[in-house]
Amino acid sequence: MKMRKRVLLVDDQKLFVDSLRMVIDSRSEELEVVGVAYDGISALEMTTELEPDLVVLDVRMPNMDGVETIKLLKKSNPTLRVLMLTTFDDDEQVTQALGYGAVGYLLKDMAPDDLINAMRTATEENVQLSSSVIQKLLKQKNQEQITAEENKDNPSVDDTIGKVTPREADILHLIADGYNNNEIAEKLKIAVQTVKNRVSEMYFKFDVHDRLHLMRKAKELGFGRRTGT
């Protein structure tokens, strides 16, 4: 008899995740829900305890969001398969989650059978993406290519600037001007945690270890002193 794949569901919306568990239990013979966690911290503990084959992880949760959770999960267990699930087709979160090794990114409004099929596939090698997510990723990729093309003939611009996404550029402009994370989040109308995640990624991208050096790097690349921000 074929072993059922062990699944850990992680979502702070208890009604949704408990309903999803019942749907999987009643409709799937290949998946077994071995546990449900309601935040990222619990997910880390339960993953160690239960050793699931697949973690289905919500993006927006209290205490620790899905992006930070997958980062820590993959650090401790690089082979663990993690499927992101959310109500938001947010290109920033998509890029971050996939960058940390998510095998897919799906929206919660999918039909139950489609979700189950995606989970089944996610235990293998296929990357599952909602169509709206694919469109956003393609749009972002095109914008990055345009930015790189515009800057390739400018010798005063560091090669790294071609790797800066539009959202990172917005944040770098404000960092260069001395704004803190809360102020940046308010100006750009995004979550503070999103700003923190992007700043952490840019530490790695620019090989700096603190905000002061990131500010200096931003200024070297020509960011800051924008009008209308």
DAPE-V243287 format. One record per residue. N is the residue number from 1. RES is the residue in three letters. SS is DSSP state (helix for helix, strand for strand, loop for the rest). PSI is psi in degrees with one decimal (NA if undefined). NEAR is the number of other C-alpha atoms within 12 Angstrom. Layout:
n:N res:RES ss:SS psi:PSI near:NEAR
n:N res:RES ss:SS psi:PSI near:NEAR
This chain:
n:1 res:MET ss:loop psi:132.5 near:5
n:2 res:LYS ss:loop psi:132.9 near:7
n:3 res:MET ss:loop psi:137.4 near:10
n:4 res:ARG ss:loop psi:143.9 near:20
n:5 res:LYS ss:strand psi:133.3 near:27
n:6 res:ARG ss:strand psi:127.1 near:31
n:7 res:VAL ss:strand psi:133.4 near:39
n:8 res:LEU ss:strand psi:123.2 near:44
n:9 res:LEU ss:strand psi:133.8 near:45
n:10 res:VAL ss:strand psi:114.0 near:47
n:11 res:ASP ss:loop psi:136.7 near:40
n:12 res:ASP ss:loop psi:-10.4 near:29
n:13 res:GLN ss:loop psi:94.6 near:25
n:14 res:LYS ss:helix psi:-40.2 near:18
n:15 res:LEU ss:helix psi:-43.9 near:13
n:16 res:PHE ss:helix psi:-51.1 near:23
n:17 res:VAL ss:helix psi:-35.3 near:29
n:18 res:ASP ss:helix psi:-36.5 near:22
n:19 res:SER ss:helix psi:-40.3 near:18
n:20 res:LEU ss:helix psi:-39.4 near:35
n:21 res:ARG ss:helix psi:-44.6 near:30
n:22 res:MET ss:helix psi:-38.2 near:21
n:23 res:VAL ss:helix psi:-45.3 near:22
n:24 res:ILE ss:helix psi:-45.4 near:32
n:25 res:ASP ss:helix psi:-34.2 near:22
n:26 res:SER ss:helix psi:-22.4 near:17
n:27 res:ARG ss:helix psi:-12.1 near:19
n:28 res:SER ss:loop psi:129.5 near:26
n:29 res:GLU ss:loop psi:-4.6 near:19
n:30 res:GLU ss:loop psi:-14.1 near:23
n:31 res:LEU ss:strand psi:142.6 near:34
n:32 res:GLU ss:strand psi:119.1 near:31
n:33 res:VAL ss:strand psi:112.7 near:36
n:34 res:VAL ss:strand psi:-8.4 near:26
n:35 res:GLY ss:strand psi:160.7 near:33
n:36 res:VAL ss:strand psi:128.4 near:37
n:37 res:ALA ss:strand psi:149.4 near:34
n:38 res:TYR ss:loop psi:3.9 near:33
n:39 res:ASP ss:loop psi:170.0 near:33
n:40 res:GLY ss:helix psi:-37.7 near:35
n:41 res:ILE ss:helix psi:-45.5 near:26
n:42 res:SER ss:helix psi:-35.1 near:29
n:43 res:ALA ss:helix psi:-41.3 near:39
n:44 res:LEU ss:helix psi:-44.4 near:36
n:45 res:GLU ss:helix psi:-44.6 near:23
n:46 res:MET ss:helix psi:-30.4 near:24
n:47 res:THR ss:helix psi:-41.9 near:36
n:48 res:THR ss:helix psi:-40.0 near:21
n:49 res:GLU ss:helix psi:-42.2 near:13
n:50 res:LEU ss:helix psi:-18.7 near:23
n:51 res:GLU ss:loop psi:59.4 near:25
n:52 res:PRO ss:loop psi:159.7 near:33
n:53 res:ASP ss:loop psi:-28.9 near:33
n:54 res:LEU ss:strand psi:134.4 near:42
n:55 res:VAL ss:strand psi:123.4 near:48
n:56 res:VAL ss:strand psi:112.8 near:51
n:57 res:LEU ss:strand psi:123.8 near:50
n:58 res:ASP ss:strand psi:150.3 near:45
n:59 res:VAL ss:loop psi:-46.5 near:44
n:60 res:ARG ss:loop psi:109.6 near:31
n:61 res:MET ss:loop psi:157.5 near:28
n:62 res:PRO ss:loop psi:164.1 near:22
n:63 res:ASN ss:loop psi:-51.3 near:19
n:64 res:MET ss:loop psi:119.8 near:28
n:65 res:ASP ss:loop psi:172.8 near:37
n:66 res:GLY ss:helix psi:-34.5 near:47
n:67 res:VAL ss:helix psi:-45.8 near:43
n:68 res:GLU ss:helix psi:-36.0 near:37
n:69 res:THR ss:helix psi:-46.5 near:42
n:70 res:ILE ss:helix psi:-33.9 near:43
n:71 res:LYS ss:helix psi:-45.7 near:30
n:72 res:LEU ss:helix psi:-37.4 near:26
n:73 res:LEU ss:helix psi:-46.4 near:36
n:74 res:LYS ss:helix psi:-26.7 near:29
n:75 res:LYS ss:helix psi:-41.4 near:15
n:76 res:SER ss:helix psi:-24.1 near:16
n:77 res:ASN ss:loop psi:83.0 near:23
n:78 res:PRO ss:loop psi:-25.9 near:16
n:79 res:THR ss:loop psi:-7.0 near:22
n:80 res:LEU ss:loop psi:136.4 near:33
n:81 res:ARG ss:strand psi:127.9 near:40
n:82 res:VAL ss:strand psi:126.9 near:51
n:83 res:LEU ss:strand psi:121.4 near:50
n:84 res:MET ss:strand psi:143.0 near:49
n:85 res:LEU ss:strand psi:130.3 near:45
n:86 res:THR ss:strand psi:165.7 near:37
n:87 res:THR ss:loop psi:-5.4 near:24
n:88 res:PHE ss:loop psi:123.7 near:22
n:89 res:ASP ss:loop psi:66.2 near:27
n:90 res:ASP ss:loop psi:115.8 near:30
n:91 res:ASP ss:helix psi:-31.7 near:29
n:92 res:GLU ss:helix psi:-48.0 near:30
n:93 res:GLN ss:helix psi:-36.9 near:39
n:94 res:VAL ss:helix psi:-51.6 near:39
n:95 res:THR ss:helix psi:-44.8 near:33
n:96 res:GLN ss:helix psi:-48.7 near:34
n:97 res:ALA ss:helix psi:-45.1 near:41
n:98 res:LEU ss:helix psi:-34.8 near:30
n:99 res:GLY ss:helix psi:-31.0 near:22
n:100 res:TYR ss:loop psi:0.1 near:31
n:101 res:GLY ss:loop psi:14.8 near:30
n:102 res:ALA ss:loop psi:141.7 near:42
n:103 res:VAL ss:loop psi:-6.5 near:37
n:104 res:GLY ss:strand psi:170.3 near:43
n:105 res:TYR ss:strand psi:113.0 near:46
n:106 res:LEU ss:strand psi:157.0 near:42
n:107 res:LEU ss:strand psi:147.1 near:31
n:108 res:LYS ss:loop psi:-14.2 near:30
n:109 res:ASP ss:loop psi:8.6 near:18
n:110 res:MET ss:loop psi:155.0 near:21
n:111 res:ALA ss:loop psi:146.2 near:15
n:112 res:PRO ss:helix psi:-43.5 near:25
n:113 res:ASP ss:helix psi:-34.3 near:18
n:114 res:ASP ss:helix psi:-39.2 near:22
n:115 res:LEU ss:helix psi:-44.4 near:33
n:116 res:ILE ss:helix psi:-43.2 near:34
n:117 res:ASN ss:helix psi:-39.2 near:23
n:118 res:ALA ss:helix psi:-40.5 near:35
n:119 res:MET ss:helix psi:-41.6 near:43
n:120 res:ARG ss:helix psi:-44.9 near:34
n:121 res:THR ss:helix psi:-35.2 near:25
n:122 res:ALA ss:helix psi:-17.1 near:32
n:123 res:THR ss:loop psi:-6.1 near:31
n:124 res:GLU ss:loop psi:-138.5 near:21
n:125 res:GLU ss:loop psi:-9.2 near:20
n:126 res:ASN ss:loop psi:141.3 near:19
n:127 res:VAL ss:loop psi:126.5 near:24
n:128 res:GLN ss:strand psi:125.7 near:33
n:129 res:LEU ss:strand psi:137.9 near:35
n:130 res:SER ss:loop psi:150.9 near:31
n:131 res:SER ss:helix psi:-38.3 near:16
n:132 res:SER ss:helix psi:-32.8 near:22
n:133 res:VAL ss:helix psi:-42.5 near:29
n:134 res:ILE ss:helix psi:-44.1 near:23
n:135 res:GLN ss:helix psi:-40.8 near:17
n:136 res:LYS ss:helix psi:-40.2 near:22
n:137 res:LEU ss:helix psi:-41.8 near:26
n:138 res:LEU ss:helix psi:-41.0 near:17
n:139 res:LYS ss:helix psi:-43.8 near:18
n:140 res:GLN ss:helix psi:-40.9 near:25
n:141 res:LYS ss:helix psi:-42.1 near:21
n:142 res:ASN ss:helix psi:-40.3 near:16
n:143 res:GLN ss:helix psi:-39.3 near:21
n:144 res:GLU ss:helix psi:-39.6 near:24
n:145 res:GLN ss:helix psi:-38.8 near:20
n:146 res:ILE ss:helix psi:-43.3 near:19
n:147 res:THR ss:helix psi:-44.2 near:24
n:148 res:ALA ss:helix psi:-40.4 near:23
n:149 res:GLU ss:helix psi:-39.3 near:16
n:150 res:GLU ss:helix psi:-28.5 near:16
n:151 res:ASN ss:helix psi:-5.5 near:22
n:152 res:LYS ss:loop psi:-26.9 near:18
n:153 res:ASP ss:loop psi:7.4 near:13
n:154 res:ASN ss:loop psi:101.9 near:16
n:155 res:PRO ss:loop psi:-15.8 near:11
n:156 res:SER ss:loop psi:-7.1 near:13
n:157 res:VAL ss:loop psi:128.0 near:23
n:158 res:ASP ss:loop psi:144.4 near:22
n:159 res:ASP ss:helix psi:-28.1 near:21
n:160 res:THR ss:helix psi:-24.0 near:24
n:161 res:ILE ss:helix psi:-26.9 near:34
n:162 res:GLY ss:helix psi:-16.5 near:26
n:163 res:LYS ss:helix psi:-2.2 near:27
n:164 res:VAL ss:loop psi:127.0 near:34
n:165 res:THR ss:loop psi:162.6 near:31
n:166 res:PRO ss:helix psi:-41.1 near:26
n:167 res:ARG ss:helix psi:-40.6 near:30
n:168 res:GLU ss:helix psi:-38.2 near:35
n:169 res:ALA ss:helix psi:-42.7 near:32
n:170 res:ASP ss:helix psi:-44.6 near:31
n:171 res:ILE ss:helix psi:-40.1 near:43
n:172 res:LEU ss:helix psi:-37.8 near:41
n:173 res:HIS ss:helix psi:-43.3 near:34
n:174 res:LEU ss:helix psi:-35.8 near:35
n:175 res:ILE ss:helix psi:-43.1 near:39
n:176 res:ALA ss:helix psi:-29.6 near:29
n:177 res:ASP ss:loop psi:4.4 near:25
n:178 res:GLY ss:loop psi:10.8 near:23
n:179 res:TYR ss:loop psi:145.6 near:25
n:180 res:ASN ss:loop psi:177.3 near:23
n:181 res:ASN ss:helix psi:-42.3 near:27
n:182 res:ASN ss:helix psi:-41.1 near:21
n:183 res:GLU ss:helix psi:-38.2 near:21
n:184 res:ILE ss:helix psi:-45.2 near:32
n:185 res:ALA ss:helix psi:-41.4 near:26
n:186 res:GLU ss:helix psi:-42.7 near:19
n:187 res:LYS ss:helix psi:-39.2 near:21
n:188 res:LEU ss:helix psi:-5.6 near:25
n:189 res:LYS ss:loop psi:47.5 near:18
n:190 res:ILE ss:loop psi:169.1 near:23
n:191 res:ALA ss:loop psi:146.9 near:22
n:192 res:VAL ss:helix psi:-38.8 near:21
n:193 res:GLN ss:helix psi:-34.5 near:28
n:194 res:THR ss:helix psi:-42.7 near:36
n:195 res:VAL ss:helix psi:-45.7 near:34
n:196 res:LYS ss:helix psi:-42.8 near:27
n:197 res:ASN ss:helix psi:-45.1 near:32
n:198 res:ARG ss:helix psi:-38.2 near:37
n:199 res:VAL ss:helix psi:-43.2 near:38
n:200 res:SER ss:helix psi:-41.5 near:26
n:201 res:GLU ss:helix psi:-37.0 near:32
n:202 res:MET ss:helix psi:-26.5 near:33
n:203 res:TYR ss:helix psi:-46.9 near:24
n:204 res:PHE ss:helix psi:-43.5 near:17
n:205 res:LYS ss:helix psi:-39.8 near:22
n:206 res:PHE ss:loop psi:3.9 near:28
n:207 res:ASP ss:loop psi:49.5 near:16
n:208 res:VAL ss:loop psi:164.3 near:19
n:209 res:HIS ss:loop psi:-0.1 near:18
n:210 res:ASP ss:loop psi:171.0 near:18
n:211 res:ARG ss:helix psi:-34.6 near:26
n:212 res:LEU ss:helix psi:-44.7 near:19
n:213 res:HIS ss:helix psi:-32.3 near:21
n:214 res:LEU ss:helix psi:-39.5 near:32
n:215 res:MET ss:helix psi:-43.7 near:30
n:216 res:ARG ss:helix psi:-42.0 near:24
n:217 res:LYS ss:helix psi:-42.2 near:29
n:218 res:ALA ss:helix psi:-42.8 near:36
n:219 res:LYS ss:helix psi:-37.8 near:25
n:220 res:GLU ss:helix psi:-33.3 near:21
n:221 res:LEU ss:loop psi:-0.8 near:26
n:222 res:GLY ss:loop psi:11.6 near:24
n:223 res:PHE ss:loop psi:157.2 near:28
n:224 res:GLY ss:loop psi:164.9 near:25
n:225 res:ARG ss:loop psi:45.9 near:18
n:226 res:ARG ss:loop psi:150.0 near:17
n:227 res:THR ss:loop psi:145.3 near:10
n:228 res:GLY ss:loop psi:9.2 near:10
n:229 res:THR ss:loop psi:NA near:19
